[in-house]
Structure formats: structure tokens, C-alpha cells
Amino acid sequence: MCIDGDVLELDIEMDLEEVKALQAFVKDRLSYIEEISLLRSGTGLPATSALFSLLFCMKKVKPSLKIDFIDVLSLELESFGIMYWNTHE
């Protein structure tokens, strides 16, 4: 996790404890964050779905938040292919 100005950079391989720490970190800072980008290190595969749940909740609370893979409704995972989802507004 790295914050560069108003952009929060997250490693897609965050484990559950790191996601909990992220939740505590952004709780009072969400209004200052304008964009979240996912970085890939190692295998580039998510370690837990908790990261996605947190990101979707953050997007719901702050719709102006820019999260590329949520905005384009897909995420390419190297060994699994492309993951798609539907949105209901």
C-alpha cells in the first residue's frame, strides 16, 4: 500500500490482515482519496476476495472514486483469464 498524493496504490496480493489494516487506514481518509490503482507483484493473483469487497464498498460510498477495474467492469488475472461482473444501479 502506497499513497501518492490523492492516488492510493494497492498490491492485488494483499492478505486478509493487510486488507483489515487498509480498511482502518481509509476509514477517515476516504474523502481525500481520488483514485485507487492495483499493482501486481509476484503471481498477480488476489490472495483474498476481501480486497474486492472493500473496494466495491468504497466505490459505493464515494461514487466519484476512480478505480479502473471497477469502472471498466473487468479485471484480467494472468492464469484465470478475465473476470467480469454486473452492476445494478
Secondary structure, 3 states (H helix, E strand, C coil): CEEECCEEEEECCCCHHHHHHHHHHHHCCHHHCCEEEEECCCCCCCCCCHHHHHHHHHHHHCCCCEEHHHHCCEEEECCCEEEECCCCC
